[in-house]
Each structure stands twice: as structure tokens, then as C-alpha cells.
Amino acid sequence: MMKDLVMEVTSTLPDNATIGEILDAILIRLSIEKGIKDIKEGNTLSTEELLKEIETW
């Protein structure tokens, strides 16, 4: 899975992409996929819950 993700992400980048750009693109993709998984699993907060949590910061 990870190898496929890396290959897919890097195939969309220009040939002269730096290692930093490659890593950024991979990390962004992983973050997006984690967010989608969290939504599907119901691991989210309502706006009201989030505002209450922010008040404790």
C-alpha cells in the first residue's frame, strides 16, 4: 500500500522535484487519507465540541 501511494504521488510531480517537495506531497496525501478514514469511522467533533475543546487550551 505505501509503495503504491508513493509511486502514485511521485508520478504526478515534475521530474525535477526536490526530495523536500516529494516528502511534502507524500505527507499531505497521508494526512488527507487519514482524515477521510476518520470521517468514515466517525472520529470527528461537532463545531460545538471543537469550540469547547479550544476553550481549554
Summary of the structure (lengths in Angstrom):
residues: 57
radius of gyration: 16.2
end to end distance: 36.6
largest distance: 46.1
contacts: 107
relative contact order: 0.10
helix: 74%
strand: 0%
